Amino acid sequence: MLEFLEKFISNMGFWQLEAGHFLMLAVACLLIYLAIVKGFEPLLLLPIGLGAFLANLPGSGLLDLPIIHMVNDAPIFEHAGGLYYWLSKGIELEIFPPLIFLGIGAMTDFTPLLSNPKTFLLGAAAQFGVFTALLVAVMLGFSYQEAAAIGIIGGADGPTAIYLTLKLAPHLLGPIAVAAYSYMALVPLIQPPLMRMMTTDAERKVVMEPAKPVSKKIKIIFPIAVIGFGAMIVPPAAPLLAMLMGGNLMRESGVVERLTKMASNELINIVTFFLGTCVGLTMSAEAFLKIETVKIILLGVIAFGFSTIGGLLIGKLMYKMTGGKVNPLIGSAGVSAVPMAARVSHNVAQEYNPQNYLIMHAMGPNVAGVVGTAIAAGVLLSIFGK
């Protein structure tokens, strides 16, 4: 009996804990704290924090590889493998990111963008940080493929960052995914100081004219056109654009309400949880505590900051060219953190003019940023992909 007790005790994970595990467990608890207590994007940070916590519990077996023997040409499982070993295949096989895009498309109303097409420029300008961070990463010694994967953090789009990283630099998936999702969650903290620095008091108080109505025909043609032209111009972006615009076509058609509800509720909720948890599981102490990780986190700040600045600069240009009819704050919403970045633009505008309802105007560049980041990823794949 004593022998069994000793075996039980010796198999406990406590004996395998190291200093790095304690540090990463603290980081995981911080992410969970920010999600629950501070309310910073709980749908993202809570699953990531949970995954990071699980990844640093030695002996849990959640990521164990399957052990397979061949007997008479038939595979026999000696050990089936850990639960999250199989769930993580949804990331490795590039299934989860496009499914997230399907849900986003089904949830997104492109009316603000279609009623004011020039806000496409703001979504494009917000990709400035992607290419700025890419150049800085190359100067720091990263390869072009690694630098491209790091740069896409500036798009503030977690699924796109994961998709591109898997194609170009899969060994950097953990830190890049965590940086991308963390900066998405911290939009309300990062963007307002840059917005105040880049705009004047008069610019922030501008009240924009109500958006023009858009016909249903235009709303249906738009996703079809984006899929067609986007897939032909930037073929590597086709999976993301097809899912994003396919989901939006379901929404705007009005004839598949059940499918639209499924994609925008049950599907995206389930995939978001599994995707977030699997991303968190890449944050093991052994894989995460490296100097490369610190560089990537810092480069992520550069990428995200310059993306925000790029959108604001074009917003200021539009303000000048329209004689003060465009509030440049909507430029910061050109990053694709939907609808958070648009809400931040609206909230900052209301601080200076409580009667200024900027949310619908900011949604134009915000959804343009989703398309822009997917296209930017396709361009980087075309240039640096194998």
C-alpha positions in Angstrom: 0.0 0.0 0.0 2.9 2.3 0.9 4.4 1.7 -2.6 1.2 2.9 -4.3 1.1 6.0 -2.1 4.8 6.8 -3.0 4.0 6.3 -6.7 1.0 8.7 -6.4 3.1 11.4 -4.7 6.1 11.0 -7.0 3.8 11.5 -10.1 2.5 14.9 -8.8 3.4 17.9 -10.9 4.6 19.9 -7.9 8.1 18.2 -8.2 8.5 19.5 -11.7 7.7 23.2 -11.0 10.5 25.6 -11.8 10.9 29.4 -11.4 9.8 30.0 -15.0 6.5 28.2 -14.3 5.7 30.4 -11.4 6.4 33.5 -13.4 4.1 32.4 -16.3 1.4 31.3 -13.8 1.6 34.9 -12.5 1.2 36.2 -16.0 -1.7 33.9 -16.6 -3.4 35.2 -13.4 -2.8 38.7 -14.5 -4.6 38.1 -17.8 -7.5 36.5 -16.0 -7.6 39.5 -13.5 -7.7 42.0 -16.4 -10.5 40.0 -18.0 -12.7 39.6 -14.9 -12.0 42.6 -12.8 -11.0 45.3 -15.3 -13.3 44.0 -18.1 -10.5 44.2 -20.8 -11.9 42.0 -23.7 -12.9 39.1 -21.4 -13.8 37.0 -24.5 -10.2 37.1 -25.5 -8.1 37.4 -22.3 -10.0 34.9 -20.2 -9.5 31.9 -22.5 -5.9 33.0 -23.2 -5.2 33.3 -19.4 -6.8 29.9 -18.8 -4.7 28.3 -21.5 -1.5 30.0 -20.2 -2.3 28.7 -16.7 -2.9 25.1 -17.9 0.3 25.3 -20.0 2.4 25.8 -16.9 1.0 23.0 -14.8 3.7 20.2 -15.3 2.4 16.7 -15.7 -1.2 17.7 -16.8 -0.7 15.8 -20.1 -3.0 18.2 -21.9 -0.5 18.6 -24.8 0.9 15.1 -24.8 1.7 13.6 -28.2 -0.2 10.5 -29.1 1.9 7.3 -29.1 1.0 5.1 -32.1 2.3 1.6 -33.0 1.6 0.0 -36.3 0.3 -3.6 -36.1 -0.4 -5.3 -39.4 -0.4 -1.9 -41.1 -3.1 -0.7 -38.8 -2.4 2.1 -36.3 -2.9 1.1 -32.6 -3.0 3.9 -30.1 -0.9 3.2 -27.0 -1.7 6.7 -25.8 -4.4 8.8 -27.4 -2.7 12.1 -26.8 -3.7 15.1 -24.7 -7.1 16.8 -25.2 -5.5 20.1 -26.3 -3.0 18.4 -28.6 -6.0 17.6 -30.8 -7.8 20.8 -30.3 -4.7 22.8 -31.2 -4.9 21.2 -34.7 -7.7 23.7 -35.3 -5.0 26.3 -35.3 -2.2 24.3 -36.9 -4.5 23.2 -39.8 -5.7 26.8 -40.3 -9.3 26.0 -39.4 -10.1 28.3 -36.5 -9.0 31.7 -37.9 -11.1 31.5 -41.1 -14.1 30.3 -39.0 -13.7 33.3 -36.7 -13.9 35.4 -39.9 -17.1 33.7 -40.9 -18.6 34.8 -37.6 -17.3 38.3 -37.9 -18.7 38.6 -41.4 -22.1 37.5 -40.2 -22.0 40.0 -37.3 -20.7 43.0 -39.3 -22.8 45.7 -40.9 -20.8 47.3 -43.7 -23.3 50.2 -44.1 -21.1 52.8 -42.5 -18.3 51.9 -44.9 -20.5 51.8 -48.0 -22.2 55.1 -47.2 -18.8 56.8 -46.9 -16.4 54.9 -49.2 -13.5 57.2 -48.6 -13.1 55.7 -45.1 -11.5 52.7 -47.0 -8.5 55.0 -47.1 -8.4 55.1 -43.3 -8.5 51.3 -43.1 -5.6 51.2 -45.5 -3.6 53.9 -43.7 -3.9 51.9 -40.5 -1.7 49.2 -42.1 1.2 51.6 -41.8 2.3 50.1 -38.5 2.4 46.6 -40.1 5.2 47.6 -42.6 6.9 49.9 -40.1 7.3 47.1 -37.5 8.4 44.7 -40.4 11.3 47.0 -41.2 12.3 47.5 -37.6 12.1 43.7 -37.0 14.5 43.1 -40.0 16.9 45.6 -38.5 16.8 43.7 -35.2 17.9 40.5 -37.0 14.6 38.7 -37.7 14.2 37.0 -41.1 11.8 38.6 -43.6 9.3 35.9 -42.9 9.5 36.4 -39.1 9.4 40.2 -39.5 6.3 40.0 -41.7 4.5 37.8 -39.1 5.5 40.2 -36.3 4.4 43.2 -38.3 0.8 42.0 -38.8 0.3 42.6 -35.1 -0.3 46.2 -36.1 -3.5 45.2 -37.8 -5.0 44.4 -34.3 -6.5 41.2 -35.8 -5.8 38.1 -33.8 -7.1 35.5 -36.3 -5.2 37.1 -39.2 -2.0 37.3 -37.1 -2.3 33.5 -36.3 -3.1 32.7 -40.0 -0.1 34.6 -41.3 2.3 33.4 -38.6 1.4 29.7 -39.3 2.3 30.3 -42.9 5.5 32.3 -42.4 7.0 31.7 -38.9 5.1 28.9 -37.0 7.8 28.8 -34.3 6.8 32.3 -33.3 3.1 31.5 -33.0 2.9 31.8 -29.2 4.4 35.3 -28.6 2.9 36.8 -31.8 -0.6 35.5 -31.0 -0.5 36.6 -27.4 0.9 40.0 -28.4 -1.8 40.5 -31.1 -4.7 39.5 -28.8 -3.3 41.4 -25.8 -3.0 44.7 -27.8 -6.5 44.2 -29.1 -7.7 44.0 -25.6 -5.7 47.0 -24.5 -7.0 49.3 -27.3 -8.9 51.5 -24.7 -5.5 52.1 -22.9 -3.2 52.4 -25.9 -5.1 54.5 -28.4 -6.5 57.5 -26.4 -3.1 59.1 -25.6 -2.1 58.8 -29.2 -5.4 60.3 -30.3 -5.0 63.3 -28.0 -1.4 63.8 -29.1 -2.1 63.7 -32.8 -5.3 65.9 -33.0 -6.3 69.4 -31.9 -9.1 70.3 -29.6 -11.1 71.8 -32.5 -10.6 68.6 -34.6 -11.9 66.4 -31.8 -15.1 68.4 -31.5 -16.1 68.1 -35.1 -19.7 66.7 -35.5 -20.0 64.7 -38.8 -23.1 64.7 -41.0 -25.4 61.6 -40.7 -24.5 58.7 -42.9 -26.3 58.2 -46.2 -28.6 55.2 -46.6 -27.3 52.2 -48.6 -29.6 50.0 -50.7 -29.9 46.3 -50.1 -28.7 45.6 -53.6 -25.4 47.4 -52.9 -25.0 45.5 -49.6 -25.4 42.2 -51.4 -23.1 43.1 -54.3 -20.3 44.3 -52.0 -19.3 41.0 -50.4 -19.4 39.2 -53.7 -17.2 41.9 -55.3 -14.7 41.8 -52.5 -14.4 38.0 -52.7 -14.0 38.1 -56.5 -11.5 41.0 -56.8 -9.7 40.3 -53.6 -9.1 36.6 -54.4 -7.8 37.4 -57.8 -5.6 40.3 -56.8 -4.2 38.7 -53.6 -4.9 35.0 -53.8 -3.3 34.1 -50.5 -5.9 36.2 -48.7 -8.7 34.2 -50.3 -9.5 31.9 -47.3 -10.0 34.9 -45.0 -11.9 37.1 -47.4 -14.1 34.2 -48.5 -15.2 33.5 -45.0 -15.5 37.1 -44.0 -17.6 38.1 -47.0 -19.4 34.8 -47.1 -20.7 35.4 -43.6 -21.7 39.0 -44.5 -23.5 37.7 -47.6 -25.6 35.4 -45.4 -26.4 38.4 -43.2 -27.4 40.7 -46.0 -29.3 38.2 -48.1 -32.0 37.9 -45.4 -32.9 34.4 -46.5 -30.7 32.3 -44.2 -31.4 33.7 -40.8 -30.7 30.4 -39.0 -27.3 30.2 -40.6 -26.5 33.8 -39.8 -27.5 33.3 -36.2 -25.4 30.1 -36.0 -22.3 31.8 -37.4 -22.6 35.0 -35.4 -23.5 33.2 -32.1 -22.8 29.5 -31.4 -20.0 29.0 -34.0 -18.0 32.1 -33.2 -18.4 31.6 -29.4 -17.2 28.0 -29.5 -14.3 28.7 -31.8 -13.3 31.8 -29.9 -13.0 29.8 -26.7 -11.0 27.0 -28.2 -8.8 29.4 -30.2 -8.1 31.6 -27.1 -7.3 28.6 -24.9 -5.0 27.0 -27.5 -3.2 30.3 -28.0 -2.7 30.5 -24.2 -1.3 26.9 -24.2 1.6 28.1 -26.3 2.7 30.3 -23.4 4.6 27.6 -21.6 7.7 28.8 -19.6 10.0 26.8 -21.9 8.7 28.3 -25.1 7.8 31.8 -23.9 10.6 33.0 -21.7 13.1 33.9 -24.4 14.7 37.2 -25.5 12.8 36.9 -28.8 9.5 37.1 -26.9 10.5 40.4 -25.3 11.5 41.8 -28.8 8.2 40.7 -30.3 6.1 42.3 -27.5 8.0 45.6 -28.0 7.7 45.4 -31.7 4.0 44.8 -31.3 3.7 48.1 -29.5 5.5 49.8 -32.4 3.2 48.1 -34.9 0.0 49.0 -33.1 1.1 52.5 -32.3 2.1 53.4 -35.9 -1.1 51.8 -37.2 -3.1 54.1 -35.0 -0.9 57.1 -36.0 -1.2 56.2 -39.7 -5.0 56.3 -39.5 -5.0 59.6 -37.6 -2.7 61.3 -40.1 -5.0 60.4 -43.0 -8.0 61.5 -40.8 -6.3 64.8 -40.4 -5.7 65.1 -44.1 -9.4 64.4 -44.7 -10.3 67.0 -42.2 -8.3 69.6 -44.1 -9.5 68.5 -47.6 -13.2 68.6 -46.6 -13.0 71.9 -44.8 -13.4 70.5 -41.4 -16.3 68.0 -42.1 -14.4 64.8 -41.1 -13.4 64.2 -37.5 -9.9 62.8 -37.7 -10.5 60.7 -34.6 -12.2 58.1 -36.8 -8.8 57.4 -38.3 -7.7 55.6 -35.2 -10.6 53.1 -35.8 -8.8 51.9 -39.0 -7.3 49.1 -37.0 -9.5 46.0 -37.2 -10.3 45.6 -33.5 -14.1 45.6 -34.2 -16.1 47.3 -32.6 -13.7 48.3 -29.8 -11.6 50.8 -31.8 -14.8 52.5 -33.1 -16.1 52.7 -29.5 -12.8 54.3 -28.3 -13.0 56.9 -31.1 -16.6 57.7 -30.1 -15.7 57.9 -26.3 -12.8 60.2 -26.9 -14.9 62.5 -29.1 -17.6 62.7 -26.4 -15.1 63.8 -23.8 -14.7 67.0 -25.8 -18.2 67.3 -27.2 -20.9 65.3 -25.3 -23.3 65.8 -28.3 -20.9 64.1 -30.7 -22.1 60.6 -31.7 -19.2 59.3 -33.7 -19.7 55.6 -33.3 -21.4 54.9 -36.7 -18.8 57.1 -38.6 -16.0 55.3 -36.9 -17.4 51.9 -37.8 -16.6 52.7 -41.5 -12.8 52.7 -41.1 -13.1 50.0 -38.4 -14.6 47.4 -40.8 -12.4 48.6 -43.6 -9.5 47.7 -41.3 -10.7 44.1 -41.1 -10.6 43.9 -44.9 -7.4 45.8 -45.1 -5.5 43.6 -42.6 -6.6 40.5 -44.5 -5.4 42.0 -47.7 -2.1 43.1 -46.1 -1.6 39.5 -44.9 -2.2 38.3 -48.4 0.3 40.7 -49.8 3.0 39.6 -47.3 2.3 36.0 -48.1 2.6 36.7 -51.8 6.0 38.4 -51.2 7.5 36.3 -48.5 5.6 33.0 -48.7 7.2 29.8 -50.0 
